[in-house]
Amino acid sequence: MKRAIVLCADDYAHTKPISRAILDLAANKRISALSCMTASPHWPEHGRWLRDVRDAVDIGLHITLVDEAPLTEMPKTAPRGRLPGIGALIAKCYLGQIDLGEIDAEIRAQAAAFEAVMGFPPQHIDGHLHTHVLPGIRRLVLTMAQGLTPRPWLRNVAERYSTILKRGVAVPKTSFLAALGRGFAREAGMSKAMMNDGFSGIHGFSPTEGDYTGLFEKFVTMTARRHLILCHPGTADDIAAHATMRGAEYAFLQSGAFLDCLARRNLQLGRFSETAA
């Protein structure tokens, strides 16, 4: 019997090419979940495009707290109307310099923007550049999630260092992210949140790592019972960051090589609830 894993495409609504690529993969059952950037000015339009795939994939919220324009007024966090970079946000969180009131209002506004378009709350929640796991922010995310009905799945990015080393992909980056995520995983577990217990898909967005086909083979080499793989499909001619690698991911996920890879591992794509069986 094949085992189900979740393959989630991030950054929906970031740009039109990204959204179109993700929609195509969802319609053709090449992903089983997608995450939406509802702070994007494209969200109201792109969110409506999801009506044809809403029964085929889990649709979630990609909380965006870096680099983009927020939905709410954030005079301390985004004084010039632009959220801070990831390095600055991490530093502020660990130094206790983040305005949690502003962050809470923005997170809730993004969740409300999701529900206003979709007509239901997010089925899963994660963060752009994984900011949902940061100190202070993670408690706000967990509290919001606890208030939603039905309760959403939450993305756990913590992995064992031994697994990261054996996979051998972007080891420093993945190890740093795993360290950041341990506190979130601990607190989410204490609140009995639903979350994945295996995670892969992180890479350096660099051609020097090799082609995405080889990377994906490594992502599925060691999978947990409730395993989540993230991906970032798009097109190479887009203005979005890492467009070349986004295009490579999209091309692979459209290909027969992707299906062959899953078949050799006795894996199939499944929605979050299907991994819990």
C-alpha positions as CSV (number, residue, x, y, z in Angstrom):
1,M,0.0,0.0,0.0
2,K,1.3,3.4,-0.9
3,R,2.0,6.0,1.8
4,A,0.7,9.5,1.5
5,I,2.9,12.6,1.7
6,V,1.9,16.2,1.4
7,L,3.5,18.3,-1.3
8,C,2.7,22.0,-0.7
9,A,3.3,24.8,-3.1
10,D,4.2,28.1,-1.4
11,D,3.7,31.7,-2.4
12,Y,0.4,31.5,-4.2
13,A,-0.8,35.1,-5.1
14,H,2.8,36.5,-5.0
15,T,2.8,37.0,-8.8
16,K,0.6,35.9,-11.6
17,P,3.1,33.4,-13.1
18,I,3.5,31.7,-9.7
19,S,-0.3,31.5,-9.2
20,R,-0.9,30.1,-12.7
21,A,1.8,27.5,-12.2
22,I,0.4,26.4,-8.9
23,L,-3.1,26.3,-10.3
24,D,-2.0,24.1,-13.1
25,L,-0.2,21.7,-10.8
26,A,-3.3,21.5,-8.5
27,A,-5.7,20.9,-11.3
28,N,-3.5,18.0,-12.6
29,K,-3.0,16.5,-9.1
30,R,0.8,17.2,-9.0
31,I,0.5,18.9,-5.6
32,S,-1.8,18.3,-2.6
33,A,-1.7,21.6,-0.8
34,L,-0.9,25.2,-1.5
35,S,-0.2,28.3,0.7
36,C,-1.6,31.8,0.0
37,M,0.0,35.2,0.5
38,T,-3.2,37.1,1.4
39,A,-1.3,40.3,2.0
40,S,-0.5,40.4,-1.7
41,P,-2.5,43.0,-3.8
42,H,-3.2,40.1,-6.2
43,W,-4.9,38.0,-3.5
44,P,-8.6,39.0,-4.1
45,E,-8.4,38.1,-7.8
46,H,-6.1,35.1,-7.5
47,G,-8.0,33.7,-4.6
48,R,-11.2,33.6,-6.7
49,W,-9.2,31.5,-9.3
50,L,-9.0,28.7,-6.6
51,R,-12.7,27.8,-6.8
52,D,-12.0,25.1,-9.4
53,V,-9.4,23.3,-7.3
54,R,-10.7,23.8,-3.7
55,D,-11.9,20.2,-3.5
56,A,-8.6,18.8,-4.9
57,V,-6.0,20.3,-2.5
58,D,-5.7,21.8,1.0
59,I,-5.6,25.6,0.8
60,G,-3.8,27.4,3.5
61,L,-2.5,30.7,4.8
62,H,1.1,31.7,4.1
63,I,1.6,34.4,6.8
64,T,3.7,37.1,5.4
65,L,5.7,39.3,7.9
66,V,8.8,40.1,5.8
67,D,9.6,42.3,2.8
68,E,6.1,43.0,1.6
69,A,3.5,45.7,2.4
70,P,1.3,44.8,5.3
71,L,-2.5,44.9,5.3
72,T,-2.6,46.9,8.6
73,E,-1.0,50.1,9.9
74,M,2.3,49.0,11.6
75,P,4.1,52.2,12.6
76,K,6.7,50.3,14.7
77,T,7.2,47.2,12.6
78,A,6.7,48.7,9.1
79,P,7.2,52.5,9.6
80,R,7.6,53.1,5.9
81,G,4.8,50.8,4.8
82,R,7.2,47.9,4.2
83,L,7.8,44.9,6.5
84,P,11.4,44.3,7.6
85,G,13.8,41.8,6.0
86,I,14.1,38.3,7.5
87,G,17.4,39.0,9.3
88,A,16.0,42.1,11.0
89,L,12.8,40.3,12.0
90,I,14.7,37.4,13.5
91,A,17.0,39.7,15.5
92,K,14.0,41.7,16.8
93,C,12.2,38.6,17.9
94,Y,15.1,37.2,19.8
95,L,16.0,40.6,21.4
96,G,12.3,41.1,22.4
97,Q,12.1,44.2,20.3
98,I,9.1,43.2,18.2
99,D,5.7,44.9,18.7
100,L,3.5,41.8,19.2
101,G,0.3,43.8,19.2
102,E,1.0,45.0,15.6
103,I,2.1,41.5,14.6
104,D,-1.1,40.0,16.0
105,A,-3.3,42.5,14.2
106,E,-1.6,41.8,10.9
107,I,-1.8,38.0,11.3
108,R,-5.5,38.2,12.0
109,A,-6.0,40.6,9.1
110,Q,-4.3,38.1,6.7
111,A,-6.5,35.3,8.1
112,A,-9.6,37.4,7.7
113,A,-8.6,38.3,4.1
114,F,-8.2,34.5,3.4
115,E,-11.7,33.8,4.7
116,A,-13.3,36.8,3.0
117,V,-12.3,35.4,-0.4
118,M,-12.5,31.6,0.2
119,G,-15.5,31.5,2.4
120,F,-13.8,29.2,4.9
121,P,-10.8,29.4,7.2
122,P,-7.4,28.2,6.2
123,Q,-7.0,24.5,6.2
124,H,-3.3,24.8,7.1
125,I,-1.0,27.6,8.3
126,D,2.7,28.4,7.7
127,G,4.8,31.4,7.2
128,H,6.7,33.1,4.4
129,L,10.4,32.4,5.1
130,H,9.1,30.4,8.0
131,T,8.5,33.4,10.3
132,H,5.6,31.6,12.0
133,V,8.1,29.7,14.2
134,L,9.9,32.8,15.7
135,P,9.7,33.6,19.4
136,G,6.7,35.7,20.3
137,I,5.2,35.3,16.8
138,R,4.7,31.6,17.3
139,R,2.5,32.1,20.3
140,L,0.2,34.5,18.3
141,V,0.0,32.0,15.5
142,L,-0.9,29.1,17.8
143,T,-3.5,31.2,19.6
144,M,-5.1,32.2,16.3
145,A,-5.1,28.7,15.1
146,Q,-6.8,27.4,18.3
147,G,-9.7,29.8,17.6
148,L,-10.4,28.5,14.1
149,T,-13.0,25.8,13.4
150,P,-12.1,23.4,12.1
151,R,-8.6,23.6,13.5
152,P,-5.9,24.0,10.8
153,W,-2.8,21.9,10.4
154,L,0.4,23.8,11.2
155,R,3.8,23.5,9.5
156,N,6.5,22.0,11.7
157,V,10.0,22.8,10.2
158,A,12.1,21.1,12.9
159,E,14.1,18.1,11.8
160,R,16.7,15.9,13.4
161,Y,20.2,17.0,12.5
162,S,21.1,13.4,11.6
163,T,18.4,13.4,8.9
164,I,19.5,16.8,7.6
165,L,23.1,15.6,7.3
166,K,22.1,12.3,5.6
167,R,19.9,14.3,3.1
168,G,22.9,16.5,2.3
169,V,20.9,19.5,0.8
170,A,21.6,23.0,2.0
171,V,22.8,21.6,5.4
172,P,23.6,25.0,7.1
173,K,20.4,26.6,6.0
174,T,18.2,23.7,6.9
175,S,20.0,23.2,10.2
176,F,19.5,26.8,11.1
177,L,15.8,26.6,10.2
178,A,15.4,23.4,12.2
179,A,16.9,25.1,15.3
180,L,14.5,28.1,14.9
181,G,11.6,25.7,14.6
182,R,12.1,23.6,17.7
183,G,10.4,26.0,20.0
184,F,7.4,26.2,17.8
185,A,7.2,22.4,17.5
186,R,7.4,22.1,21.3
187,E,4.6,24.7,22.0
188,A,2.4,23.3,19.2
189,G,2.7,19.8,20.6
190,M,1.8,21.1,24.1
191,S,-1.4,22.7,22.6
192,K,-2.2,19.4,20.8
193,A,-2.0,21.1,17.4
194,M,-2.1,19.0,14.2
195,M,1.2,19.2,12.4
196,N,3.6,17.2,10.2
197,D,6.3,15.2,11.9
198,G,8.6,15.1,8.8
199,F,9.7,18.0,6.6
200,S,11.9,18.5,3.5
201,G,12.1,20.7,0.4
202,I,14.5,23.3,1.6
203,H,17.4,24.1,-0.8
204,G,19.6,27.0,-1.7
205,F,17.9,28.1,-4.9
206,S,21.3,27.7,-6.6
207,P,22.2,25.9,-9.8
208,T,25.3,24.7,-8.1
209,E,23.2,22.3,-6.1
210,G,22.4,20.3,-9.3
211,D,19.0,20.0,-11.1
212,Y,15.8,19.9,-9.2
213,T,15.2,16.3,-10.2
214,G,18.2,15.2,-8.1
215,L,17.2,17.4,-5.2
216,F,13.6,16.0,-5.1
217,E,15.0,12.5,-5.0
218,K,16.8,13.4,-1.8
219,F,13.7,15.1,-0.4
220,V,11.8,11.8,-0.6
221,T,14.6,9.5,0.5
222,M,13.7,9.7,4.2
223,T,10.1,10.5,4.9
224,A,8.2,10.4,8.2
225,R,4.7,9.1,8.9
226,R,3.2,12.6,8.4
227,H,5.6,14.1,5.9
228,L,5.4,17.5,4.3
229,I,7.5,18.6,1.3
230,L,7.4,22.3,0.3
231,C,8.0,23.5,-3.2
232,H,8.1,26.9,-5.0
233,P,6.9,26.4,-8.6
234,G,6.8,29.3,-11.0
235,T,8.2,30.4,-14.3
236,A,11.7,31.3,-15.3
237,D,10.6,34.6,-16.9
238,D,8.9,35.9,-13.8
239,I,10.1,39.0,-11.8
240,A,9.9,37.0,-8.6
241,A,13.1,36.1,-6.7
242,H,14.7,32.8,-7.7
243,A,12.6,32.6,-10.9
244,T,15.0,30.2,-12.7
245,M,14.8,27.6,-9.9
246,R,11.0,28.2,-9.6
247,G,10.8,27.3,-13.3
248,A,12.9,24.2,-12.8
249,E,10.6,23.0,-10.0
250,Y,7.5,23.6,-12.1
251,A,9.0,21.7,-15.0
252,F,9.9,18.7,-12.9
253,L,6.5,18.5,-11.1
254,Q,4.8,18.5,-14.5
255,S,7.0,15.6,-15.8
256,G,6.8,11.9,-15.9
257,A,10.0,11.8,-13.9
258,F,8.1,13.2,-10.9
259,L,5.5,10.4,-11.0
260,D,8.3,7.8,-11.5
261,C,10.1,9.1,-8.4
262,L,7.0,8.7,-6.2
263,A,6.3,5.3,-7.6
264,R,9.8,4.0,-6.9
265,R,9.4,5.1,-3.3
266,N,5.9,3.7,-3.0
267,L,4.6,7.2,-2.2
268,Q,1.5,9.1,-3.3
269,L,0.4,12.6,-2.8
270,G,-2.2,13.1,-0.1
271,R,-4.0,15.9,1.8
272,F,-3.0,16.6,5.4
273,S,-5.8,14.4,6.8
274,E,-4.7,11.5,4.7
275,T,-1.2,11.5,6.3
276,A,-2.7,11.0,9.7
277,A,-4.2,7.6,9.0
